[in-house]
């Protein structure tokens, strides 16, 4: 699952062997809870993994090529120039940064940015938003396009050092 999502993963299992727990945690799970458990313990563990995953993103400064995103200040720079994004463009960029280097399908991006959208042509809405975001992220000093199209699949944020 870690190949396509960075969402927190809590494993619920009846298997209480240490090797099973280690294997799951090494495979990318954030926590492992064995049955029987109380609902209050489950909710506390879910709150803890969500808190940790949100803290990682909000205290982070992401940089790839000339693109720099400071999540704690909600600022985006291309080179030394600060870029103004709409709320939707910023949300889309956050999703792409969270999965930098990985392909996000059209449906994954639509779901993560707009949720359960009622738009009839949501893929067109996504394409327009990506186009606007791309235009804002390209400057004269950096011809590199950070958002790559994966034809027929979706988009990927190029991760360059």
Secondary structure, DSSP 4 states (H G I P E B T S, - for coil): -TTT--S--EEEES---HHHHHHHHHTT-SEEEESS--HHHHHHHHHHHHHHHHHHHHT-EEEETTEEEETTTTEEEETTEEE---HHHHHHHHHHHHTTTSEEEHHHHHHHHHSS---TTHHHHHHHHHHHHHHHH--SS----SEEEETTTEEEE----
